[in-house]
Amino acid sequence: MNRVRNLLSIFGGIAFVMIILDSKLTLEGAQTGMDLCIRTVIPALFPFVVLSTLLSVSTVPCSQLIRTAAGFLGIPADASTVLIPAFLGGYPVGAKCVYTLYCTGRIEKSQAERLLTFCSNAGPSFLFGIVSGCFTKPETAWVLWLIHIVASILTAISIPEIKPICPDKAKNTAIREETDILLSSIKAMGVICGWVILFRVLITFLQKWCLWLLPQWLQVLTTGLLEITNGCCELLLVGNEKQRFVLCSCLLSFGGICVLMQTVSVTKGLSILGYLVGKIMQTGFSLLLSLAVILKNGWLLFVTAAISMVFRKIQKNSGNLKLIPV
């Protein structure tokens, strides 16, 4: 732990010096990040953040279809509402919804940490608002979204439902009343935008100093792994559309380090390791599925499904070996 803190202190000191020496570049990156938040992030996410929080604290029963789908994915009955923001809300709305369910005592900690592995995904507003313009055929965005959802479902199948032995509900009462919804949502958006701006500054420095040395596709990959919105906005730099398709599919599933930090910020008290393992698994499934699409190889679909079932069997029979730390 001390080594980690020392490394963070060293990196922080270096970054502080860099900001002082090139304050103009810092200002430029921050302005770009703020513009990105105002024009893209807030309009795309804020309504979903509010609605997902409302769904999380609501006691109105879900439709039978949602309950059936949630049960298939191993989502506890009291958390069925998470299914909607998980696949429609966008990063990190699903994760925040899971945390709200945990805070209100609807699910237990171990259940919440499992849900984090697959309940936070890129939303349709992001795909059709930003990603669709990077491809010649409009239906490509639909295919990417389908791959993204299927990869998330395969991740859920790979990690069996957790049956807690010792209930620990009602230990958290951070969000209890509907009057907290708006304030909670505004705070969450502030956290999200803060990380987006910070990573935009980092990317601006990297683009000036070293990213230009890399091939175009690697520049886009690096940028996307750091911050997904910036990475997807630069997809057109990759000339080959098939490569762009596979790259985009993987970036959408992983989400980026910035989304990881956003998730950490809106799920205080929950382990983030399961989320990271889930994102890596989902990225692998997306890679195989996108390759199956561009290569028109149906066997890869069977291979992907088989891998998911193998992971599930390992998880059930592993004893001390676990895909997620529960």
Stockholm file with secondary structure:
# STOCKHOLM 1.0

chainA/1-326         MNRVRNLLSIFGGIAFVMIILDSKLTLEGAQTGMDLCIRTVIPALFPFVVLSTLLSVSTVPCSQLIRTAAGFLGIPADASTVLIPAFLGGYPVGAKCVYTLYCTGRIEKSQAERLLTFCSNAGPSFLFGIVSGCFTKPETAWVLWLIHIVASILTAISIPEIKPICPDKAKNTAIREETDILLSSIKAMGVICGWVILFRVLITFLQKWCLWLLPQWLQVLTTGLLEITNGCCELLLVGNEKQRFVLCSCLLSFGGICVLMQTVSVTKGLSILGYLVGKIMQTGFSLLLSLAVILKNGWLLFVTAAISMVFRKIQKNSGNLKLIPV
#=GR chainA/1-326 SS CHHHHHHHHHHHHHHHHHHHHTHHHHHHHHHHHHHHIIIIIHHHHHHHHHHHHHHHHCCSCCCHHHHHHHHHTTCCGGGGGGHHHHHHTCTTHHHHHHHHHHHTTSSCHHHHHHHTTTSCCCCHHHIIIIIGGGSSSTHHHHHHHHHHHHHHHHHHHHSCCCCCSSCCTTSCCSSCSGGGHHHHHHHHHHHHHHHHHHHHHHHHHHHHHTGGGSCHHHHHHHHHHHCHHHHHHTGGGCCCHHHHHHHHHHHHHHCCHHHHHHHHHHSTTSCSHHHHHHHHHHHHHHHHHHHHHHHTCHHHHHHHHHHHHHHHHHHHHCTTCCSSCC
#=GC SS_cons         CHHHHHHHHHHHHHHHHHHHHTHHHHHHHHHHHHHHIIIIIHHHHHHHHHHHHHHHHCCSCCCHHHHHHHHHTTCCGGGGGGHHHHHHTCTTHHHHHHHHHHHTTSSCHHHHHHHTTTSCCCCHHHIIIIIGGGSSSTHHHHHHHHHHHHHHHHHHHHSCCCCCSSCCTTSCCSSCSGGGHHHHHHHHHHHHHHHHHHHHHHHHHHHHHTGGGSCHHHHHHHHHHHCHHHHHHTGGGCCCHHHHHHHHHHHHHHCCHHHHHHHHHHSTTSCSHHHHHHHHHHHHHHHHHHHHHHHTCHHHHHHHHHHHHHHHHHHHHCTTCCSSCC
//
